[in-house]
Structure formats: structure tokens, C-alpha cells
Amino acid sequence: MLRNRNYWTYSAGLAIVWAVVLTLTLIIRGSDKAQIILLVFSGFCIGWVSTTIARYVYPPPKRWRVNHGE
């Protein structure tokens, strides 16, 4: 289970969930009414990019990192 606990697996899972949400919203509500969801998705993407940059610029302290060698 620990081998699947990383940032990229979580990102892929979120991408799949957002794809399902956006697809269902477009099918059920139509493109005119789905504009609010697209704005929320855009804000989420901006935040996700921001946290990704922060993770690389400010990595966690060594005591919080998982040691795979032990």
C-alpha cells in the first residue's frame, strides 16, 4: 500500500475524478450551465500547479520523508 502513496498517483486519481465530473456535468446540464463547474475546475488547476511548485521549491524536512531503504 505504501508504494502507491505518492503525489503522482494522487494526481492521476484526481485527474480521473475531474474528468468524470466534467463529463457528467456537460451531459446532464449542458455546456451553458456547466460554466460554473469549469470555473471551479480552473481555480482548482491554478491551486494544484501552485502546490506542485511549492513541493519542489520547499521539500518537506528529512524526518517527514519516507525512507524506502529501511
PQR file with spaces between the fields and no chain letter, atoms N, CA, C, O and H, PARSE charges and radii, in Angstrom:
ATOM       1  N    MET     1       0.818   -1.200    0.000 -0.4000 1.5000
ATOM       2  CA   MET     1       0.000    0.000    0.000 -0.0000 2.0000
ATOM       3  C    MET     1       0.860    1.263    0.000  0.5500 1.7000
ATOM       4  O    MET     1       0.483    2.262   -0.612 -0.5500 1.4000
ATOM       5  N    LEU     2       1.999    1.235    0.670 -0.4000 1.5000
ATOM       6  CA   LEU     2       2.833    2.424    0.742 -0.0000 2.0000
ATOM       7  C    LEU     2       3.436    2.802   -0.600  0.5500 1.7000
ATOM       8  O    LEU     2       3.738    3.973   -0.833 -0.5500 1.4000
ATOM       9  H    LEU     2       2.306    0.424    1.167  0.4000 1.0000
ATOM      10  N    ARG     3       3.615    1.825   -1.488 -0.4000 1.5000
ATOM      11  CA   ARG     3       4.214    2.168   -2.774 -0.0000 2.0000
ATOM      12  C    ARG     3       3.265    3.004   -3.631  0.5500 1.7000
ATOM      13  O    ARG     3       3.717    3.677   -4.558 -0.5500 1.4000
ATOM      14  H    ARG     3       3.369    0.874   -1.298  0.4000 1.0000
ATOM      15  N    ASN     4       1.980    2.979   -3.350 -0.4000 1.5000
ATOM      16  CA   ASN     4       1.011    3.789   -4.091 -0.0000 2.0000
ATOM      17  C    ASN     4       0.761    5.140   -3.449  0.5500 1.7000
ATOM      18  O    ASN     4      -0.007    5.940   -3.984 -0.5500 1.4000
ATOM      19  H    ASN     4       1.613    2.432   -2.597  0.4000 1.0000
ATOM      20  N    ARG     5       1.391    5.414   -2.316 -0.4000 1.5000
ATOM      21  CA   ARG     5       1.184    6.682   -1.623 -0.0000 2.0000
ATOM      22  C    ARG     5       2.204    7.708   -2.103  0.5500 1.7000
ATOM      23  O    ARG     5       3.177    7.993   -1.405 -0.5500 1.4000
ATOM      24  H    ARG     5       2.015    4.765   -1.882  0.4000 1.0000
ATOM      25  N    ASN     6       1.991    8.249   -3.262 -0.4000 1.5000
ATOM      26  CA   ASN     6       2.858    9.322   -3.729 -0.0000 2.0000
ATOM      27  C    ASN     6       2.023   10.372   -4.453  0.5500 1.7000
ATOM      28  O    ASN     6       0.840   10.181   -4.736 -0.5500 1.4000
ATOM      29  H    ASN     6       1.201    8.018   -3.830  0.4000 1.0000
ATOM      30  N    TYR     7       2.672   11.458   -4.730 -0.4000 1.5000
ATOM      31  CA   TYR     7       1.992   12.626   -5.285 -0.0000 2.0000
ATOM      32  C    TYR     7       1.439   12.361   -6.681  0.5500 1.7000
ATOM      33  O    TYR     7       0.353   12.834   -7.018 -0.5500 1.4000
ATOM      34  H    TYR     7       3.632   11.613   -4.500  0.4000 1.0000
ATOM      35  N    TRP     8       2.174   11.614   -7.489 -0.4000 1.5000
ATOM      36  CA   TRP     8       1.751   11.395   -8.878 -0.0000 2.0000
ATOM      37  C    TRP     8       0.567   10.451   -8.965  0.5500 1.7000
ATOM      38  O    TRP     8      -0.283   10.619   -9.840 -0.5500 1.4000
ATOM      39  H    TRP     8       3.056   11.231   -7.215  0.4000 1.0000
ATOM      40  N    THR     9       0.485    9.465   -8.087 -0.4000 1.5000
ATOM      41  CA   THR     9      -0.687    8.587   -8.061 -0.0000 2.0000
ATOM      42  C    THR     9      -1.919    9.382   -7.643  0.5500 1.7000
ATOM      43  O    THR     9      -2.991    9.236   -8.229 -0.5500 1.4000
ATOM      44  H    THR     9       1.175    9.328   -7.376  0.4000 1.0000
ATOM      45  N    TYR    10      -1.758   10.212   -6.639 -0.4000 1.5000
ATOM      46  CA   TYR    10      -2.848   11.067   -6.189 -0.0000 2.0000
ATOM      47  C    TYR    10      -3.289   12.016   -7.299  0.5500 1.7000
ATOM      48  O    TYR    10      -4.486   12.240   -7.479 -0.5500 1.4000
ATOM      49  H    TYR    10      -0.887   10.331   -6.163  0.4000 1.0000
ATOM      50  N    SER    11      -2.343   12.574   -8.040 -0.4000 1.5000
ATOM      51  CA   SER    11      -2.655   13.475   -9.148 -0.0000 2.0000
ATOM      52  C    SER    11      -3.430   12.751  -10.242  0.5500 1.7000
ATOM      53  O    SER    11      -4.393   13.293  -10.783 -0.5500 1.4000
ATOM      54  H    SER    11      -1.370   12.393   -7.894  0.4000 1.0000
ATOM      55  N    ALA    12      -3.020   11.541  -10.566 -0.4000 1.5000
ATOM      56  CA   ALA    12      -3.727   10.769  -11.589 -0.0000 2.0000
ATOM      57  C    ALA    12      -5.152   10.452  -11.150  0.5500 1.7000
ATOM      58  O    ALA    12      -6.081   10.514  -11.955 -0.5500 1.4000
ATOM      59  H    ALA    12      -2.238   11.100  -10.126  0.4000 1.0000
ATOM      60  N    GLY    13      -5.322   10.116   -9.886 -0.4000 1.5000
ATOM      61  CA   GLY    13      -6.663    9.853   -9.362 -0.0000 2.0000
ATOM      62  C    GLY    13      -7.557   11.080   -9.433  0.5500 1.7000
ATOM      63  O    GLY    13      -8.730   10.988   -9.795 -0.5500 1.4000
ATOM      64  H    GLY    13      -4.568   10.066   -9.232  0.4000 1.0000
ATOM      65  N    LEU    14      -6.995   12.220   -9.086 -0.4000 1.5000
ATOM      66  CA   LEU    14      -7.768   13.462   -9.176 -0.0000 2.0000
ATOM      67  C    LEU    14      -8.120   13.811  -10.619  0.5500 1.7000
ATOM      68  O    LEU    14      -9.216   14.299  -10.892 -0.5500 1.4000
ATOM      69  H    LEU    14      -6.043   12.295   -8.791  0.4000 1.0000
ATOM      70  N    ALA    15      -7.208   13.566  -11.526 -0.4000 1.5000
ATOM      71  CA   ALA    15      -7.488   13.834  -12.942 -0.0000 2.0000
ATOM      72  C    ALA    15      -8.647   12.974  -13.441  0.5500 1.7000
ATOM      73  O    ALA    15      -9.499   13.449  -14.192 -0.5500 1.4000
ATOM      74  H    ALA    15      -6.317   13.169  -11.305  0.4000 1.0000
ATOM      75  N    ILE    16      -8.675   11.721  -13.027 -0.4000 1.5000
ATOM      76  CA   ILE    16      -9.771   10.826  -13.429 -0.0000 2.0000
ATOM      77  C    ILE    16     -11.093   11.303  -12.845  0.5500 1.7000
ATOM      78  O    ILE    16     -12.105   11.335  -13.546 -0.5500 1.4000
ATOM      79  H    ILE    16      -7.982   11.335  -12.418  0.4000 1.0000
ATOM      80  N    VAL    17     -11.093   11.671  -11.578 -0.4000 1.5000
ATOM      81  CA   VAL    17     -12.325   12.143  -10.932 -0.0000 2.0000
ATOM      82  C    VAL    17     -12.821   13.432  -11.586  0.5500 1.7000
ATOM      83  O    VAL    17     -14.018   13.566  -11.843 -0.5500 1.4000
ATOM      84  H    VAL    17     -10.271   11.646  -11.009  0.4000 1.0000
ATOM      85  N    TRP    18     -11.926   14.379  -11.858 -0.4000 1.5000
ATOM      86  CA   TRP    18     -12.337   15.619  -12.520 -0.0000 2.0000
ATOM      87  C    TRP    18     -12.873   15.350  -13.922  0.5500 1.7000
ATOM      88  O    TRP    18     -13.823   16.003  -14.355 -0.5500 1.4000
ATOM      89  H    TRP    18     -10.954   14.270  -11.650  0.4000 1.0000
ATOM      90  N    ALA    19     -12.276   14.401  -14.634 -0.4000 1.5000
ATOM      91  CA   ALA    19     -12.769   14.067  -15.974 -0.0000 2.0000
ATOM      92  C    ALA    19     -14.195   13.522  -15.901  0.5500 1.7000
ATOM      93  O    ALA    19     -15.038   13.868  -16.730 -0.5500 1.4000
ATOM      94  H    ALA    19     -11.505   13.871  -14.282  0.4000 1.0000
ATOM      95  N    VAL    20     -14.460   12.685  -14.925 -0.4000 1.5000
ATOM      96  CA   VAL    20     -15.816   12.134  -14.758 -0.0000 2.0000
ATOM      97  C    VAL    20     -16.796   13.241  -14.384  0.5500 1.7000
ATOM      98  O    VAL    20     -17.890   13.320  -14.943 -0.5500 1.4000
ATOM      99  H    VAL    20     -13.776   12.404  -14.252  0.4000 1.0000
ATOM     100  N    VAL    21     -16.407   14.096  -13.439 -0.4000 1.5000
ATOM     101  CA   VAL    21     -17.291   15.184  -13.008 -0.0000 2.0000
ATOM     102  C    VAL    21     -17.601   16.130  -14.166  0.5500 1.7000
ATOM     103  O    VAL    21     -18.755   16.502  -14.376 -0.5500 1.4000
ATOM     104  H    VAL    21     -15.518   14.032  -12.985  0.4000 1.0000
ATOM     105  N    LEU    22     -16.577   16.516  -14.911 -0.4000 1.5000
ATOM     106  CA   LEU    22     -16.807   17.435  -16.031 -0.0000 2.0000
ATOM     107  C    LEU    22     -17.650   16.800  -17.130  0.5500 1.7000
ATOM     108  O    LEU    22     -18.513   17.457  -17.713 -0.5500 1.4000
ATOM     109  H    LEU    22     -15.640   16.214  -14.741  0.4000 1.0000
ATOM     110  N    THR    23     -17.402   15.531  -17.412 -0.4000 1.5000
ATOM     111  CA   THR    23     -18.192   14.835  -18.433 -0.0000 2.0000
ATOM     112  C    THR    23     -19.655   14.730  -18.024  0.5500 1.7000
ATOM     113  O    THR    23     -20.550   15.015  -18.820 -0.5500 1.4000
ATOM     114  H    THR    23     -16.701   14.997  -16.939  0.4000 1.0000
ATOM     115  N    LEU    24     -19.897   14.320  -16.783 -0.4000 1.5000
ATOM     116  CA   LEU    24     -21.287   14.215  -16.316 -0.0000 2.0000
ATOM     117  C    LEU    24     -21.973   15.571  -16.273  0.5500 1.7000
ATOM     118  O    LEU    24     -23.154   15.683  -16.602 -0.5500 1.4000
ATOM     119  H    LEU    24     -19.170   14.088  -16.136  0.4000 1.0000
ATOM     120  N    THR    25     -21.252   16.586  -15.878 -0.4000 1.5000
ATOM     121  CA   THR    25     -21.835   17.925  -15.836 -0.0000 2.0000
ATOM     122  C    THR    25     -22.214   18.395  -17.235  0.5500 1.7000
ATOM     123  O    THR    25     -23.287   18.965  -17.430 -0.5500 1.4000
ATOM     124  H    THR    25     -20.292   16.495  -15.611  0.4000 1.0000
ATOM     125  N    LEU    26     -21.344   18.160  -18.202 -0.4000 1.5000
ATOM     126  CA   LEU    26     -21.660   18.570  -19.575 -0.0000 2.0000
ATOM     127  C    LEU    26     -22.829   17.776  -20.143  0.5500 1.7000
ATOM     128  O    LEU    26     -23.646   18.326  -20.882 -0.5500 1.4000
ATOM     129  H    LEU    26     -20.472   17.697  -18.044  0.4000 1.0000
ATOM     130  N    ILE    27     -22.920   16.497  -19.811 -0.4000 1.5000
ATOM     131  CA   ILE    27     -24.018   15.663  -20.319 -0.0000 2.0000
ATOM     132  C    ILE    27     -25.342   16.044  -19.665  0.5500 1.7000
ATOM     133  O    ILE    27     -26.356   16.189  -20.347 -0.5500 1.4000
ATOM     134  H    ILE    27     -22.256   16.050  -19.211  0.4000 1.0000
ATOM     135  N    ILE    28     -25.332   16.204  -18.343 -0.4000 1.5000
ATOM     136  CA   ILE    28     -26.582   16.432  -17.614 -0.0000 2.0000
ATOM     137  C    ILE    28     -27.062   17.877  -17.739  0.5500 1.7000
ATOM     138  O    ILE    28     -28.240   18.110  -18.010 -0.5500 1.4000
ATOM     139  H    ILE    28     -24.508   16.086  -17.789  0.4000 1.0000
ATOM     140  N    ARG    29     -26.174   18.841  -17.548 -0.4000 1.5000
ATOM     141  CA   ARG    29     -26.588   20.240  -17.503 -0.0000 2.0000
ATOM     142  C    ARG    29     -26.415   20.974  -18.818  0.5500 1.7000
ATOM     143  O    ARG    29     -27.036   22.017  -19.021 -0.5500 1.4000
ATOM     144  H    ARG    29     -25.217   18.651  -17.328  0.4000 1.0000
ATOM     145  N    GLY    30     -25.589   20.461  -19.716 -0.4000 1.5000
ATOM     146  CA   GLY    30     -25.342   21.154  -20.971 -0.0000 2.0000
ATOM     147  C    GLY    30     -24.183   22.128  -20.842  0.5500 1.7000
ATOM     148  O    GLY    30     -23.752   22.452  -19.735 -0.5500 1.4000
ATOM     149  H    GLY    30     -25.084   19.614  -19.551  0.4000 1.0000
ATOM     150  N    SER    31     -23.695   22.580  -21.950 -0.4000 1.5000
ATOM     151  CA   SER    31     -22.499   23.428  -21.938 -0.0000 2.0000
ATOM     152  C    SER    31     -22.762   24.813  -21.356  0.5500 1.7000
ATOM     153  O    SER    31     -21.856   25.414  -20.779 -0.5500 1.4000
ATOM     154  H    SER    31     -24.045   22.317  -22.849  0.4000 1.0000
ATOM     155  N    ASP    32     -23.965   25.328  -21.492 -0.4000 1.5000
ATOM     156  CA   ASP    32     -24.270   26.658  -20.949 -0.0000 2.0000
ATOM     157  C    ASP    32     -24.273   26.667  -19.425  0.5500 1.7000
ATOM     158  O    ASP    32     -23.761   27.601  -18.808 -0.5500 1.4000
ATOM     159  H    ASP    32     -24.701   24.840  -21.961  0.4000 1.0000
ATOM     160  N    LYS    33     -24.838   25.649  -18.825 -0.4000 1.5000
ATOM     161  CA   LYS    33     -24.945   25.585  -17.365 -0.0000 2.0000
ATOM     162  C    LYS    33     -23.678   25.056  -16.700  0.5500 1.7000
ATOM     163  O    LYS    33     -23.518   25.194  -15.487 -0.5500 1.4000
ATOM     164  H    LYS    33     -25.254   24.890  -19.327  0.4000 1.0000
ATOM     165  N    ALA    34     -22.787   24.462  -17.465 -0.4000 1.5000
ATOM     166  CA   ALA    34     -21.574   23.876  -16.893 -0.0000 2.0000
ATOM     167  C    ALA    34     -20.454   24.897  -16.716  0.5500 1.7000
ATOM     168  O    ALA    34     -19.346   24.533  -16.321 -0.5500 1.4000
ATOM     169  H    ALA    34     -22.917   24.350  -18.450  0.4000 1.0000
ATOM     170  N    GLN    35     -20.719   26.133  -16.995 -0.4000 1.5000
ATOM     171  CA   GLN    35     -19.687   27.156  -16.906 -0.0000 2.0000
ATOM     172  C    GLN    35     -19.171   27.339  -15.483  0.5500 1.7000
ATOM     173  O    GLN    35     -17.981   27.592  -15.292 -0.5500 1.4000
ATOM     174  H    GLN    35     -21.618   26.429  -17.315  0.4000 1.0000
ATOM     175  N    ILE    36     -20.034   27.217  -14.489 -0.4000 1.5000
ATOM     176  CA   ILE    36     -19.617   27.373  -13.096 -0.0000 2.0000
ATOM     177  C    ILE    36     -18.655   26.263  -12.713  0.5500 1.7000
ATOM     178  O    ILE    36     -17.648   26.518  -12.052 -0.5500 1.4000
ATOM     179  H    ILE    36     -21.001   27.011  -14.645  0.4000 1.0000
ATOM     180  N    ILE    37     -18.948   25.039  -13.116 -0.4000 1.5000
ATOM     181  CA   ILE    37     -18.063   23.913  -12.807 -0.0000 2.0000
ATOM     182  C    ILE    37     -16.713   24.103  -13.494  0.5500 1.7000
ATOM     183  O    ILE    37     -15.677   23.773  -12.917 -0.5500 1.4000
ATOM     184  H    ILE    37     -19.766   24.831  -13.653  0.4000 1.0000
ATOM     185  N    LEU    38     -16.714   24.621  -14.699 -0.4000 1.5000
ATOM     186  CA   LEU    38     -15.451   24.871  -15.392 -0.0000 2.0000
ATOM     187  C    LEU    38     -14.627   25.954  -14.697  0.5500 1.7000
ATOM     188  O    LEU    38     -13.398   25.882  -14.688 -0.5500 1.4000
ATOM     189  H    LEU    38     -17.556   24.889  -15.167  0.4000 1.0000
ATOM     190  N    LEU    39     -15.287   26.953  -14.118 -0.4000 1.5000
ATOM     191  CA   LEU    39     -14.573   27.969  -13.349 -0.0000 2.0000
ATOM     192  C    LEU    39     -13.970   27.370  -12.075  0.5500 1.7000
ATOM     193  O    LEU    39     -12.842   27.695  -11.706 -0.5500 1.4000
ATOM     194  H    LEU    39     -16.286   27.012  -14.126  0.4000 1.0000
ATOM     195  N    VAL    40     -14.719   26.505  -11.414 -0.4000 1.5000
ATOM     196  CA   VAL    40     -14.203   25.832  -10.224 -0.0000 2.0000
ATOM     197  C    VAL    40     -13.016   24.949  -10.603  0.5500 1.7000
ATOM     198  O    VAL    40     -12.011   24.915   -9.893 -0.5500 1.4000
ATOM     199  H    VAL    40     -15.635   26.241  -11.714  0.4000 1.0000
ATOM     200  N    PHE    41     -13.131   24.245  -11.708 -0.4000 1.5000
ATOM     201  CA   PHE    41     -12.035   23.408  -12.184 -0.0000 2.0000
ATOM     202  C    PHE    41     -10.799   24.246  -12.514  0.5500 1.7000
ATOM     203  O    PHE    41      -9.677   23.835  -12.218 -0.5500 1.4000
ATOM     204  H    PHE    41     -13.947   24.272  -12.286  0.4000 1.0000
ATOM     205  N    SER    42     -10.993   25.397  -13.114 -0.4000 1.5000
ATOM     206  CA   SER    42      -9.870   26.285  -13.425 -0.0000 2.0000
ATOM     207  C    SER    42      -9.176   26.760  -12.150  0.5500 1.7000
ATOM     208  O    SER    42      -7.947   26.793  -12.087 -0.5500 1.4000
ATOM     209  H    SER    42     -11.905   25.731  -13.355  0.4000 1.0000
ATOM     210  N    GLY    43      -9.947   27.123  -11.149 -0.4000 1.5000
ATOM     211  CA   GLY    43      -9.372   27.526   -9.873 -0.0000 2.0000
ATOM     212  C    GLY    43      -8.627   26.388   -9.205  0.5500 1.7000
ATOM     213  O    GLY    43      -7.567   26.590   -8.613 -0.5500 1.4000
ATOM     214  H    GLY    43     -10.946   27.097  -11.200  0.4000 1.0000
ATOM     215  N    PHE    44      -9.185   25.189   -9.301 -0.4000 1.5000
ATOM     216  CA   PHE    44      -8.511   24.019   -8.749 -0.0000 2.0000
ATOM     217  C    PHE    44      -7.174   23.786   -9.449  0.5500 1.7000
ATOM     218  O    PHE    44      -6.174   23.488   -8.797 -0.5500 1.4000
ATOM     219  H    PHE    44     -10.046   25.024   -9.782  0.4000 1.0000
ATOM     220  N    CYS    45      -7.158   23.919  -10.759 -0.4000 1.5000
ATOM     221  CA   CYS    45      -5.907   23.729  -11.517 -0.0000 2.0000
ATOM     222  C    CYS    45      -4.850   24.751  -11.124  0.5500 1.7000
ATOM     223  O    CYS    45      -3.675   24.409  -10.992 -0.5500 1.4000
ATOM     224  H    CYS    45      -7.971   24.161  -11.288  0.4000 1.0000
ATOM     225  N    ILE    46      -5.254   25.991  -10.939 -0.4000 1.5000
ATOM     226  CA   ILE    46      -4.308   27.022  -10.512 -0.0000 2.0000
ATOM     227  C    ILE    46      -3.724   26.662   -9.141  0.5500 1.7000
ATOM     228  O    ILE    46      -2.517   26.780   -8.933 -0.5500 1.4000
ATOM     229  H    ILE    46      -6.209   26.269  -11.047  0.4000 1.0000
ATOM     230  N    GLY    47      -4.560   26.231   -8.227 -0.4000 1.5000
ATOM     231  CA   GLY    47      -4.090   25.828   -6.907 -0.0000 2.0000
ATOM     232  C    GLY    47      -3.202   24.605   -6.964  0.5500 1.7000
ATOM     233  O    GLY    47      -2.210   24.524   -6.240 -0.5500 1.4000
ATOM     234  H    GLY    47      -5.540   26.135   -8.397  0.4000 1.0000
ATOM     235  N    TRP    48      -3.543   23.654   -7.813 -0.4000 1.5000
ATOM     236  CA   TRP    48      -2.741   22.434   -7.939 -0.0000 2.0000
ATOM     237  C    TRP    48      -1.349   22.727   -8.489  0.5500 1.7000
ATOM     238  O    TRP    48      -0.357   22.170   -8.019 -0.5500 1.4000
ATOM     239  H    TRP    48      -4.349   23.719   -8.401  0.4000 1.0000
ATOM     240  N    VAL    49      -1.284   23.598   -9.481 -0.4000 1.5000
ATOM     241  CA   VAL    49       0.021   23.997  -10.026 -0.0000 2.0000
ATOM     242  C    VAL    49       0.832   24.720   -8.960  0.5500 1.7000
ATOM     243  O    VAL    49       2.037   24.500   -8.836 -0.5500 1.4000
ATOM     244  H    VAL    49      -2.090   24.051   -9.863  0.4000 1.0000
ATOM     245  N    SER    50       0.181   25.575   -8.196 -0.4000 1.5000
ATOM     246  CA   SER    50       0.861   26.307   -7.139 -0.0000 2.0000
ATOM     247  C    SER    50       1.438   25.360   -6.084  0.5500 1.7000
ATOM     248  O    SER    50       2.580   25.535   -5.657 -0.5500 1.4000
ATOM     249  H    SER    50      -0.798   25.754   -8.296  0.4000 1.0000
ATOM     250  N    THR    51       0.668   24.368   -5.666 -0.4000 1.5000
ATOM     251  CA   THR    51       1.179   23.428   -4.662 -0.0000 2.0000
ATOM     252  C    THR    51       2.270   22.535   -5.240  0.5500 1.7000
ATOM     253  O    THR    51       3.190   22.144   -4.521 -0.5500 1.4000
ATOM     254  H    THR    51      -0.259   24.226   -6.013  0.4000 1.0000
ATOM     255  N    THR    52       2.184   22.211   -6.513 -0.4000 1.5000
ATOM     256  CA   THR    52       3.234   21.399   -7.140 -0.0000 2.0000
ATOM     257  C    THR    52       4.549   22.167   -7.165  0.5500 1.7000
ATOM     258  O    THR    52       5.604   21.606   -6.870 -0.5500 1.4000
ATOM     259  H    THR    52       1.437   22.529   -7.097  0.4000 1.0000
ATOM     260  N    ILE    53       4.491   23.434   -7.511 -0.4000 1.5000
ATOM     261  CA   ILE    53       5.696   24.261   -7.496 -0.0000 2.0000
ATOM     262  C    ILE    53       6.244   24.358   -6.079  0.5500 1.7000
ATOM     263  O    ILE    53       7.452   24.248   -5.873 -0.5500 1.4000
ATOM     264  H    ILE    53       3.634   23.890   -7.751  0.4000 1.0000
ATOM     265  N    ALA    54       5.371   24.561   -5.107 -0.4000 1.5000
ATOM     266  CA   ALA    54       5.812   24.680   -3.715 -0.0000 2.0000
ATOM     267  C    ALA    54       6.453   23.388   -3.221  0.5500 1.7000
ATOM     268  O    ALA    54       7.400   23.435   -2.436 -0.5500 1.4000
ATOM     269  H    ALA    54       4.390   24.651   -5.274  0.4000 1.0000
ATOM     270  N    ARG    55       5.957   22.243   -3.662 -0.4000 1.5000
ATOM     271  CA   ARG    55       6.543   20.970   -3.233 -0.0000 2.0000
ATOM     272  C    ARG    55       7.969   20.818   -3.737  0.5500 1.7000
ATOM     273  O    ARG    55       8.796   20.210   -3.057 -0.5500 1.4000
ATOM     274  H    ARG    55       5.188   22.205   -4.300  0.4000 1.0000
ATOM     275  N    TYR    56       8.272   21.346   -4.893 -0.4000 1.5000
ATOM     276  CA   TYR    56       9.626   21.233   -5.431 -0.0000 2.0000
ATOM     277  C    TYR    56      10.558   22.319   -4.889  0.5500 1.7000
ATOM     278  O    TYR    56      11.751   22.076   -4.703 -0.5500 1.4000
ATOM     279  H    TYR    56       7.600   21.840   -5.445  0.4000 1.0000
ATOM     280  N    VAL    57      10.025   23.500   -4.638 -0.4000 1.5000
ATOM     281  CA   VAL    57      10.863   24.581   -4.128 -0.0000 2.0000
ATOM     282  C    VAL    57      11.139   24.389   -2.635  0.5500 1.7000
ATOM     283  O    VAL    57      12.256   24.616   -2.171 -0.5500 1.4000
ATOM     284  H    VAL    57       9.057   23.697   -4.789  0.4000 1.0000
ATOM     285  N    TYR    58      10.115   23.969   -1.889 -0.4000 1.5000
ATOM     286  CA   TYR    58      10.239   23.769   -0.451 -0.0000 2.0000
ATOM     287  C    TYR    58       9.915   22.316   -0.110  0.5500 1.7000
ATOM     288  O    TYR    58       8.798   22.035    0.324 -0.5500 1.4000
ATOM     289  H    TYR    58       9.208   23.785   -2.266  0.4000 1.0000
ATOM     290  N    PRO    59      10.855   21.382   -0.292 -0.5600 1.5000
ATOM     291  CA   PRO    59      10.573   19.981    0.035  0.2800 2.0000
ATOM     292  C    PRO    59      10.390   19.803    1.538  0.5500 1.7000
ATOM     293  O    PRO    59      10.867   20.627    2.318 -0.5500 1.4000
ATOM     294  N    PRO    60       9.705   18.739    1.955 -0.5600 1.5000
ATOM     295  CA   PRO    60       9.491   18.515    3.383  0.2800 2.0000
ATOM     296  C    PRO    60      10.816   18.187    4.088  0.5500 1.7000
ATOM     297  O    PRO    60      11.767   17.751    3.440 -0.5500 1.4000
ATOM     298  N    PRO    61      10.882   18.393    5.399 -0.5600 1.5000
ATOM     299  CA   PRO    61      12.096   18.054    6.131  0.2800 2.0000
ATOM     300  C    PRO    61      12.396   16.560    6.048  0.5500 1.7000
ATOM     301  O    PRO    61      11.503   15.759    5.774 -0.5500 1.4000
ATOM     302  N    LYS    62      13.636   16.193    6.281 -0.4000 1.5000
ATOM     303  CA   LYS    62      14.038   14.794    6.149 -0.0000 2.0000
ATOM     304  C    LYS    62      13.271   13.878    7.098  0.5500 1.7000
ATOM     305  O    LYS    62      13.052   12.711    6.774 -0.5500 1.4000
ATOM     306  H    LYS    62      14.362   16.844    6.504  0.4000 1.0000
ATOM     307  N    ARG    63      12.868   14.368    8.237 -0.4000 1.5000
ATOM     308  CA   ARG    63      12.161   13.498    9.180 -0.0000 2.0000
ATOM     309  C    ARG    63      10.771   13.112    8.685  0.5500 1.7000
ATOM     310  O    ARG    63      10.212   12.128    9.169 -0.5500 1.4000
ATOM     311  H    ARG    63      13.046   15.316    8.500  0.4000 1.0000
ATOM     312  N    TRP    64      10.191   13.853    7.736 -0.4000 1.5000
ATOM     313  CA   TRP    64       8.873   13.543    7.196 -0.0000 2.0000
ATOM     314  C    TRP    64       8.929   12.689    5.937  0.5500 1.7000
ATOM     315  O    TRP    64       7.901   12.169    5.504 -0.5500 1.4000
ATOM     316  H    TRP    64      10.645   14.653    7.343  0.4000 1.0000
ATOM     317  N    ARG    65      10.092   12.536    5.350 -0.4000 1.5000
ATOM     318  CA   ARG    65      10.212   11.747    4.131 -0.0000 2.0000
ATOM     319  C    ARG    65      10.196   10.263    4.468  0.5500 1.7000
ATOM     320  O    ARG    65      10.684    9.856    5.522 -0.5500 1.4000
ATOM     321  H    ARG    65      10.927   12.958    5.702  0.4000 1.0000
ATOM     322  N    VAL    66       9.641    9.464    3.583 -0.4000 1.5000
ATOM     323  CA   VAL    66       9.580    8.015    3.781 -0.0000 2.0000
ATOM     324  C    VAL    66      10.898    7.428    3.282  0.5500 1.7000
ATOM     325  O    VAL    66      11.298    7.654    2.140 -0.5500 1.4000
ATOM     326  H    VAL    66       9.244    9.795    2.726  0.4000 1.0000
ATOM     327  N    ASN    67      11.563    6.676    4.151 -0.4000 1.5000
ATOM     328  CA   ASN    67      12.808    6.016    3.772 -0.0000 2.0000
ATOM     329  C    ASN    67      12.474    4.647    3.189  0.5500 1.7000
ATOM     330  O    ASN    67      11.977    3.768    3.893 -0.5500 1.4000
ATOM     331  H    ASN    67      11.238    6.493    5.079  0.4000 1.0000
ATOM     332  N    HIS    68      12.746    4.477    1.920 -0.4000 1.5000
ATOM     333  CA   HIS    68      12.453    3.201    1.269 -0.0000 2.0000
ATOM     334  C    HIS    68      13.537    2.174    1.526  0.5500 1.7000
ATOM     335  O    HIS    68      13.310    0.988    1.285 -0.5500 1.4000
ATOM     336  H    HIS    68      13.149    5.192    1.348  0.4000 1.0000
ATOM     337  N    GLY    69      14.713    2.577    2.008 -0.4000 1.5000
ATOM     338  CA   GLY    69      15.819    1.666    2.232 -0.0000 2.0000
ATOM     339  C    GLY    69      15.728    0.906    3.547  0.5500 1.7000
ATOM     340  O    GLY    69      16.440   -0.082    3.731 -0.5500 1.4000
ATOM     341  H    GLY    69      14.897    3.540    2.204  0.4000 1.0000
ATOM     342  N    GLU    70      14.883    1.334    4.451 -0.4000 1.5000
ATOM     343  CA   GLU    70      14.786    0.677    5.760 -0.0000 2.0000
ATOM     344  C    GLU    70      13.751   -0.401    5.790  0.5500 1.7000
ATOM     345  O    GLU    70      13.556   -1.041    6.823 -0.5500 1.4000
ATOM     346  H    GLU    70      14.305    2.136    4.301  0.4000 1.0000
